[in-house]
Amino acid sequence: MNRLFERYKTNIAPTIQKEFGIGNVYAVPRLKKITVNVGVGKIAADQKMLDAVVSTIQRITGQKPVLIKSTKSISNFKLRKGMIVGVMATLRGRRMYDFLDKLINVALPRVRDFQGINPQSVDGHGTITIGFKEHIVFPEIRSDEIEAIHGLEVCITTTATNSAQGHRLLELLGMPFKKKQ
């Protein structure tokens, strides 16, 4: 079993239950899903670049991503209905905990000039979204085989009912938040 999930069950869940006075064990906030996505925008027309983005997401997450298509046409953006606008993978269960462990311990420390995540970025439902300008911070990506650098977005969704519970859950899981000064 995953070490992060074991730590959640043995240490984090009881701590949160005690701190927030939650009576029911099933009401304790937990991770629901992690979504990794890339907006392809202009590179959607280039099939080779689109395949590179799909390959990148597949390597990073360990599962095949889904191609997101536009639902309607918008002439100002030169967007037609059915065009590919993004690539997304949703992680749950064991893969979710493996990815979060890798994100916290490997990827975030490799980000240039990283000083921590703003604690106010946790929304009212305990969800946090982290944007990466470069996908090369993940260990699965080798710099010698990159054709073009693209960004990606990681959205961590919890079952927390408010931002305080969500922040505390992520903090106990090891998310590096900025310290208050």
N, C-alpha and C positions, 0 to 999 in steps of 0.2 A: 504494500500500500504506500501511497505517496507520503513523504515526510511532512509536507505542509498540511495535508488533510488530517494526518494523525495529530499534529500539534493543535489544529483547530478543535478536534474532538476532545482532546485531553485537557488543554490549557485555555484556549481562547474562548470557546463557547461557555464554560462555567464562569470565567472572569466577566464576560459581558452580561451574562444572566444575573450575576451578583451585583455588578455596578449599576445596571439599569433597573433592577428589581423586577425582572421578568419571571413570572411564576411558571409558565409553561415552557418546557424544553424546546418544543417545536416552534415557538415564537421568537427564539433567539435568531438574530440576523445571521445569514450565511451567504456565500457566493451563489449566484443564480446562473450566470453565464459570462463569458468573455467573448467579445466580438472584435475581430481584427479586420479592418477594411482599408481599401485604397481607392480613391477616386481617380479614375483614369483620364477623364477629360479629353485633351487633345490627342493623347497617344492611343486612343481607342481605334483610330483609323489604321494604325500600324499594327498588323497582326503579330509581327515578331516581338514588338515591345509588349503587347498584351499577353503573349505567351510567357514572356520573361516575368511579368508581374504575377501571373497565376502561379508560375513555378516558385517564385519568391514566397508568396503566401503559403503555398503548400509545404515548402521546406520549414518555414518558421512555425507553422501551427501543427504540422503532422497530419493534416487532412486536406482533402480536395476542396478548394473554395468554390463559391457560387458566383456566376456572372450576374450582375444587377443591370437590368435594362430599364430605360426610361419608359414611363407610363403615358406621357403625352408629349406633343411637339411644342417647342418654344422657339419661335423664329429668331428672337434677339440673341439667343445663345447658339444658334445654328444646330439645334437639337431636334432630331426626329424621333417619333414614337418607335420604340424597339431598339434604339441604339444602346450599345453597352456604355454605362456610365461609371461602373464600379466593380470591384472584386471583393468578396466578403467571405469570411469563415467564422462560424459560431462554435465556440468550444464549451463543452459541458462535461461534468464528471471528472474522471481521472486526468484527461488531457487538459482540462481547465486548470487544475491544480499544478500540473507539470509546467504549463505555460507561465502561470503566475510566478512560480518559483524561479523559473529562468528569467522572467522579466525583472523581478526584484533584485536577484543576486548577480545577474550577468549583464543584461541589456542596459538597464538604467545607469549603472556605474560606468559604462562605456560611452555614454553621451557626453559630448564635449561641453565644458562649462556647466555641468549639472550641479545645482545647489539644493535640489529637493523639489518636491511637488508642492504647489500652493495648497494649503489646507482648505481654502475657500472654494477650491474647484470641485469639492464633493457637493452634489446637488441635494435637494430636499428629500430625495428617496434613496440616498446612499450610493448613487452611481457616480463614477468618475471616468472622464475621458482624457487620455494622454495622447498627444500628437508627437510623432517623430518626423523630423525633417529628412532624415536619412535612414534607410532600412539596413544599412551595413552594421548597425550596433548589435544585431543579433548574431550569435556565434555560428549559425548554419550558413551564413552568407560569406563566401570567400571573396575578397576584394579583387582577385585576379580574373574572375569570370563575370564581372559586372559589366553590362553594356551601358546602362544609365541608372543613375541614382534617383529613387523616388521616395516620397514620404509615405507614412501609413498612420493609422489611428487605432488605438486600442481602447475599447470601452468595457469597463468592469462594472457589471450590474449585480447588486446585492438585493436581499429581501428586507433591508433595513427600512423602518418606517419614517425615520428622519435623518438629517445630515449628521447629527451627533453620534448616533449608533453606527452609521455607515463609516464615518471617519474613524471611530474607535476600532471597528472591525478591521479596516484596512491597515490601521496603525499596528494592531497586534499581529496581523499577518506579515508585517515587515515592510510595508510601503514607506519609502523615505520621504516624509513630509518636511518642509522647511520649519525650522524652529522659530518660535515667536521671539521678537527682540524687544 
